[in-house]
Every structure is written in structure tokens, then in C-alpha cells.
Amino acid sequence: MAKIDEIKEHIGALKSYLNIVIALILAIGAGVSKLYLAEISNVLFWSGIGLIAILLVVFVIIAKAMHNNIEKQKDL
């Protein structure tokens, strides 16, 4: 397989991972907001907040990797 095809496949995989991370952030965010509106601040609430923060960092890492691969593709 050509180098450009490999980069395109990698970008496609990163897009899929990005979609999964976004879906998780939205789902957990909905649960956390439901707990917040019900004025329940237990372990589940705080672990949800922490998990959202971790997923946001993962989102940034994946997006940066995707942009790096796009730049590599421009060079080919």
C-alpha cells in the first residue's frame, strides 16, 4: 500500500475514535447534568466530572494526531 493510502487510513481511524470520544462526552455530560439538576453531588457526579475532563484531554490528543497526519499528507 502506498504511503498516502496508509496516512488516509490512519486519519479515518482517528476520525472514528474522535466520534466515539465525542459521544462519550455527550452521554456522560447528560448524566452529570441530570445529577446536578437533581442536586445530587455524590461519587457518581464527581467521577463523571473527572471522566469528562479526561475525555477532553483525549479529544485534544486525538485531534492533534489527526492534524499532524494531515500535514504529513500535504508533504507527500
Beta strands, then each sheet from edge to edge (+ up, - down):
end
